[in-house]
Each structure stands twice: as C-alpha cells, then as structure tokens.
Amino acid sequence: MTMNYVRRGTGKPLLLLHGLGSSLKVWDLIMDELATQRDVIAVDLPGFGQSPALLGEVSIPTLADAVTDFLTQHQLLGIDAVGNSMGARLVLELARRGQVVGAVVSLDPGGFWQGWQVAYFYQSVRLSAQLSRLIQPILPPLVSNPVSRTVLFAQFSAHPWTIPAQVALHEFREFLPTPSFTKLLDSLAHGPLQQGASLGSIPNLVIGWGRQDRICPPSQSELALKLFPDAQLHWFSNCGHVPQLDVPAETVALILAVTDGCYEPQSQLPPATQASAVTENVLIGLGVGVLLVGLLLTFGIKR
C-alpha cells in the first residue's frame, strides 16, 4: 500500500497514526521532540492528507490491512505504535491481531461508545466536518483569532486558544466530509463493534484519555479496559480529545516511557466513574452548543 509519510530522527522506530479527518501534521507539536530519541514515522492514512484513498470499503479492518502492508513493505513489522482517536482504535486493532506492532500507546480511542453516545459521536463529528467545509474560504482569519479559534476547536480541545494558529489551520484544512471521511465515519459509528484481546496477549499497552474529552467521553474508558485487560489507563488532566495538542510535553513523556518499557502507572488513579454523569453531560452539551453556534455564525457570514 502506498502511503505518504515523513520519517525523522534516529533510534528505535516509532509509528504515529492520526485520527479521522486529520493528517500526519497533527503530530507537528511533538514530532521533533520524539525524533531526538526515536526514528519517527508519521503517515497519512489512506484517503487522508496526501495518501490515495482505498478502493471499496473504508473501515478499521481495511485500514489495518493497509498499515500492515505498509509496515511489511518498509520492513517495520513489530514497530512501536501511537495513535489518536480513530488512529488510537487502529493501533488497538493492530495490537489485537498480533505480530504487527510492539508497544502501543492509544490516545483517546474511538469505538467504545454505547447507546445514545453512538448518535452523539456520529452527528457531532458529521456537523463539525460540514462546518469546516463551509468556513474554508474564511478559515485563515478565523483560526488566527484566539476567540474564534476557541469556538471552532472547543469540541476537540480543553484550551483551544493555546493551540498554535498554523496547527489549527492544518487541522481544519483536512477536516472535510470527503468520500473516505464519510465512509469511515459511518463504519466507525454503525459498523462492527471493536473486538477485544485476551489477557496476556498485549504486554505493553497504555490507553491515554483526556479528562475533558468531548468526542469520546471519559466513561468510555471502562469498556476499553474490559475489552483490553492488559491495558494501563493514563489520565491527562486539563486535556480534551487530542493530547498531542493540549498537553504535548506530557504526551511525549508518556510515549517515551511506554516505548522504553519503563512506564509507571499513575498512583492513586481515580476510577473513570468519578467524573459524574452530570459533568459529562455538561461537557457534551457544550460541544453541541459550540457546533450550533459555529453553524449559525457561518451561515450568517455566507449570507
């Protein structure tokens, strides 16, 4: 499988996989730091960034097949792997298959929603992509302003005003309802559920989760740990759905510790359920509200 990628640094190889509607540029804030100690390979998954789309089905299984082919082609089977969001679910699938990746860091993985959360995920992400398409002509000034950048990025970040404008611009340039995006979004929400792995089959796995994740609420970590009993759970404070943007230094530290085999679980780790249902619903309501305001503002600008 031909995929666009960048490779930087020296040392133990490390694979970075982005989320839905993103590209390898989402790792820009941490790639140079990782490259001081790792041979970092960040890829554009098929149909995103500068990589050609898959023919036919676009799903976690077909993306996993494509990544496995890429790793085989470049003699990288067994590489340590990091993913975020959809890419985080993808690295879990690769780990579950066995003999494809080594140590795994899964940052805010999708695929563990249940009940009403399925519709919330599908509709909120779909509306976000439609909003992104509408604002493309006026995107540079919007992301340059901290206030409008905060409104646009509030669904994904706990403190979007701190995200560099150029990084936000790259993300919104990619976050569009393309055919690959639409197929994959439908598959993620309505396709087969994420399968788990048996205890002892993935010896070095850490799932990182932002406490303020408004795409995949923190309570979903309970199901993730049930399906992947080998996983250690790492909580990011003051962090939304994309830790490499919200807490880049902590994300680098976590990745290096896990892939060095020296990660120490957080002490006195509170259970996911400690975040009350009321708090979670408030966060989700805020995300939906931001989307609605953004759409209204955009239609107002268009008119």
C-alpha positions as CSV (number, residue, x, y, z in Angstrom):
1,M,0.0,0.0,0.0
2,T,1.4,3.4,-1.0
3,M,1.0,6.0,1.8
4,N,2.5,9.4,2.2
5,Y,4.8,9.6,5.2
6,V,7.6,11.6,6.9
7,R,10.5,10.0,8.7
8,R,12.6,11.8,11.1
9,G,15.2,11.1,13.8
10,T,17.3,8.1,14.9
11,G,16.8,5.3,17.3
12,K,14.1,2.8,17.9
13,P,11.3,3.1,15.2
14,L,8.0,4.6,16.2
15,L,4.8,4.8,14.2
16,L,2.3,7.7,14.5
17,L,-1.3,7.3,13.3
18,H,-3.6,10.3,13.1
19,G,-7.4,10.4,13.6
20,L,-10.4,10.8,11.4
21,G,-10.3,13.8,9.1
22,S,-6.7,14.6,10.1
23,S,-3.2,14.0,8.7
24,L,0.3,13.4,9.8
25,K,0.6,17.2,10.6
26,V,-1.4,16.7,13.8
27,W,1.9,15.4,15.3
28,D,3.9,18.5,14.5
29,L,4.0,19.8,18.1
30,I,5.7,16.6,19.4
31,M,7.4,15.1,16.4
32,D,10.7,17.0,16.7
33,E,11.0,16.1,20.4
34,L,10.2,12.4,19.8
35,A,12.8,12.4,17.0
36,T,15.6,13.3,19.4
37,Q,15.2,9.8,20.7
38,R,13.3,7.8,18.2
39,D,13.2,7.1,14.4
40,V,9.7,8.5,14.0
41,I,7.5,7.6,11.0
42,A,4.2,9.6,10.7
43,V,1.9,8.5,7.9
44,D,-1.1,9.9,6.1
45,L,-3.7,7.1,6.3
46,P,-5.4,6.1,3.0
47,G,-7.8,8.8,1.8
48,F,-6.4,11.5,4.2
49,G,-3.6,14.0,3.8
50,Q,-1.7,13.2,0.7
51,S,-2.3,9.5,0.6
52,P,-4.6,7.9,-2.1
53,A,-7.9,6.6,-1.0
54,L,-8.7,2.9,-0.6
55,L,-10.9,1.3,-3.2
56,G,-14.1,-0.1,-1.8
57,E,-14.7,-0.5,1.9
58,V,-13.1,2.1,4.3
59,S,-13.1,0.7,7.8
60,I,-10.8,-0.1,10.7
61,P,-10.1,-3.6,9.3
62,T,-9.3,-2.3,5.8
63,L,-7.1,0.5,7.2
64,A,-5.4,-2.1,9.5
65,D,-4.7,-4.2,6.4
66,A,-3.2,-1.2,4.6
67,V,-1.0,-0.2,7.5
68,T,0.2,-3.8,7.8
69,D,1.1,-3.8,4.1
70,F,3.0,-0.5,4.6
71,L,5.0,-1.9,7.6
72,T,5.8,-5.1,5.7
73,Q,6.9,-3.1,2.6
74,H,9.3,-1.0,4.8
75,Q,10.4,-3.9,7.0
76,L,8.9,-2.3,10.1
77,L,6.7,-5.1,11.5
78,G,6.9,-5.1,15.3
79,I,7.3,-1.3,15.4
80,D,6.1,0.6,18.5
81,A,2.9,2.5,17.6
82,V,1.0,5.5,18.8
83,G,-2.5,6.6,17.6
84,N,-5.0,9.2,18.4
85,S,-8.8,9.0,18.1
86,M,-9.6,6.8,15.1
87,G,-5.8,6.1,14.9
88,A,-5.9,5.0,18.5
89,R,-8.6,2.5,17.7
90,L,-6.5,1.4,14.7
91,V,-3.4,0.7,16.8
92,L,-5.5,-1.4,19.2
93,E,-6.7,-3.4,16.2
94,L,-3.1,-3.9,15.0
95,A,-2.1,-5.0,18.5
96,R,-5.1,-7.3,18.8
97,R,-4.0,-9.1,15.6
98,G,-0.6,-9.9,16.9
99,Q,2.9,-9.7,15.4
100,V,2.2,-6.4,13.7
101,V,3.2,-3.8,16.3
102,G,5.2,-3.7,19.6
103,A,4.5,-1.4,22.4
104,V,1.2,0.6,22.0
105,V,0.0,4.0,23.1
106,S,-3.6,4.6,22.3
107,L,-4.7,8.2,22.9
108,D,-8.4,8.8,23.4
109,P,-9.5,5.8,21.2
110,G,-12.8,5.8,19.4
111,G,-15.0,2.7,19.2
112,F,-16.2,2.3,22.8
113,W,-19.4,4.3,22.6
114,Q,-22.7,2.7,23.6
115,G,-26.4,3.6,23.3
116,W,-27.0,7.4,22.8
117,Q,-23.2,8.0,22.6
118,V,-23.2,6.5,19.1
119,A,-25.6,9.1,17.7
120,Y,-23.8,11.8,19.6
121,F,-20.5,10.8,18.1
122,Y,-21.8,10.4,14.6
123,Q,-23.9,13.6,14.4
124,S,-21.4,15.9,16.2
125,V,-18.5,14.8,14.0
126,R,-20.6,15.0,10.9
127,L,-21.7,18.5,11.7
128,S,-18.1,19.6,12.6
129,A,-16.9,18.4,9.1
130,Q,-19.8,20.3,7.4
131,L,-18.9,23.4,9.4
132,S,-15.2,23.0,8.4
133,R,-16.2,22.8,4.7
134,L,-18.4,25.9,5.0
135,I,-15.7,28.1,6.6
136,Q,-12.8,27.1,4.3
137,P,-12.9,30.5,2.4
138,I,-12.6,32.5,5.6
139,L,-10.5,30.0,7.6
140,P,-7.1,31.8,8.0
141,P,-8.6,34.9,9.8
142,L,-10.8,32.7,11.9
143,V,-8.0,30.5,13.2
144,S,-5.7,33.5,13.7
145,N,-8.1,35.0,16.2
146,P,-7.9,33.2,19.6
147,V,-11.6,33.8,20.3
148,S,-12.9,32.3,17.0
149,R,-10.3,29.6,17.2
150,T,-11.6,28.7,20.7
151,V,-15.2,28.5,19.3
152,L,-14.2,26.3,16.4
153,F,-11.9,23.9,18.4
154,A,-13.9,23.7,21.6
155,Q,-15.2,20.3,20.7
156,F,-11.7,18.8,20.5
157,S,-9.6,20.8,22.9
158,A,-9.8,21.7,26.6
159,H,-8.0,25.0,25.9
160,P,-8.2,25.7,22.2
161,W,-6.9,29.3,22.4
162,T,-3.4,27.8,23.2
163,I,-3.2,25.7,20.0
164,P,-0.9,27.5,17.5
165,A,-2.9,29.1,14.7
166,Q,-0.9,27.2,12.0
167,V,-1.6,23.9,13.6
168,A,-5.4,24.7,13.8
169,L,-5.3,25.8,10.2
170,H,-3.8,22.5,9.1
171,E,-6.4,20.5,11.1
172,F,-9.4,22.4,9.6
173,R,-8.0,22.2,6.1
174,E,-8.1,18.4,6.4
175,F,-11.3,18.0,8.4
176,L,-13.7,17.8,5.5
177,P,-16.5,15.4,4.6
178,T,-14.6,13.6,1.8
179,P,-15.7,10.2,0.5
180,S,-13.2,8.5,2.6
181,F,-14.2,10.5,5.7
182,T,-17.9,9.8,5.2
183,K,-17.4,6.1,4.6
184,L,-15.1,5.8,7.6
185,L,-17.4,7.8,9.9
186,D,-20.3,5.6,9.0
187,S,-18.3,2.5,9.6
188,L,-17.0,3.7,13.0
189,A,-20.5,4.6,14.2
190,H,-22.6,1.9,12.6
191,G,-20.2,-0.9,11.6
192,P,-18.9,-3.8,13.6
193,L,-18.0,-3.2,17.2
194,Q,-14.4,-3.1,18.3
195,Q,-13.2,-6.5,19.3
196,G,-11.0,-7.0,22.3
197,A,-8.0,-9.1,23.1
198,S,-7.4,-11.8,25.7
199,L,-5.4,-11.2,28.9
200,G,-1.7,-11.6,28.4
201,S,-1.8,-11.0,24.6
202,I,-0.6,-7.4,24.6
203,P,2.1,-7.0,27.2
204,N,2.9,-3.3,26.8
205,L,-0.3,-1.2,26.2
206,V,-1.3,2.1,27.7
207,I,-4.5,3.9,26.9
208,G,-4.3,7.6,27.5
209,W,-7.5,9.6,28.0
210,G,-8.3,13.3,28.3
211,R,-10.4,14.2,31.3
212,Q,-12.3,16.8,29.2
213,D,-12.7,14.7,26.1
214,R,-16.0,15.8,24.4
215,I,-15.8,13.4,21.5
216,C,-15.2,10.2,23.4
217,P,-16.3,10.9,27.0
218,P,-14.1,9.5,29.8
219,S,-16.7,7.0,30.9
220,Q,-15.9,5.0,27.7
221,S,-12.6,4.0,29.2
222,E,-14.4,1.4,31.3
223,L,-15.4,-0.6,28.2
224,A,-12.0,-0.1,26.7
225,L,-10.3,-1.7,29.8
226,K,-12.8,-4.6,29.8
227,L,-12.0,-5.4,26.1
228,F,-8.3,-4.8,26.6
229,P,-7.5,-6.1,30.1
230,D,-3.7,-5.8,29.6
231,A,-4.0,-2.0,29.3
232,Q,-2.9,0.5,31.8
233,L,-5.1,3.7,31.9
234,H,-3.3,7.1,31.9
235,W,-5.4,10.2,32.6
236,F,-4.5,13.6,31.1
237,S,-5.8,16.5,33.2
238,N,-6.9,19.7,31.5
239,C,-7.0,17.8,28.2
240,G,-9.5,17.2,25.5
241,H,-9.6,14.6,22.7
242,V,-6.2,15.4,21.2
243,P,-3.5,15.1,23.9
244,Q,-0.6,15.9,21.5
245,L,-2.2,19.4,21.0
246,D,-3.4,20.0,24.5
247,V,-0.6,18.6,26.6
248,P,2.3,17.9,24.2
249,A,5.1,17.6,26.9
250,E,3.1,15.1,28.9
251,T,2.2,13.2,25.7
252,V,5.9,12.9,24.7
253,A,6.9,11.8,28.2
254,L,4.2,9.1,28.1
255,I,5.2,7.8,24.7
256,L,8.8,7.6,25.6
257,A,8.2,5.9,28.9
258,V,5.9,3.2,27.4
259,T,8.1,2.5,24.4
260,D,11.2,2.3,26.7
261,G,9.3,-0.2,28.8
262,C,9.6,1.9,32.0
263,Y,6.1,3.4,32.3
264,E,4.9,3.6,35.9
265,P,1.1,3.6,36.3
266,Q,-0.4,6.7,37.9
267,S,-0.6,6.5,41.7
268,Q,-4.0,6.6,43.4
269,L,-5.7,6.5,40.0
270,P,-9.4,7.5,40.4
271,P,-11.9,5.4,38.5
272,A,-13.5,6.8,35.4
273,T,-16.9,6.9,37.0
274,Q,-15.6,9.6,39.4
275,A,-16.4,12.0,36.6
276,S,-20.1,12.3,37.3
277,A,-22.7,11.8,34.6
278,V,-23.8,15.4,35.2
279,T,-20.3,16.8,34.4
280,E,-20.0,14.6,31.4
281,N,-23.4,15.7,30.0
282,V,-22.4,19.4,30.6
283,L,-19.2,18.9,28.6
284,I,-21.1,17.2,25.8
285,G,-23.8,19.9,25.8
286,L,-21.1,22.5,25.5
287,G,-19.7,20.7,22.5
288,V,-23.1,20.5,20.8
289,G,-23.7,24.2,21.6
290,V,-20.4,25.2,20.1
291,L,-21.3,23.4,16.9
292,L,-24.7,25.0,16.7
293,V,-23.2,28.5,17.3
294,G,-20.5,27.8,14.7
295,L,-23.0,26.8,12.1
296,L,-25.2,29.8,12.8
297,L,-22.3,32.1,12.6
298,T,-21.1,30.5,9.4
299,F,-24.5,30.7,7.7
300,G,-24.7,34.3,8.8
301,I,-21.3,35.1,7.2
302,K,-22.4,33.3,4.0
303,R,-25.5,35.4,3.8
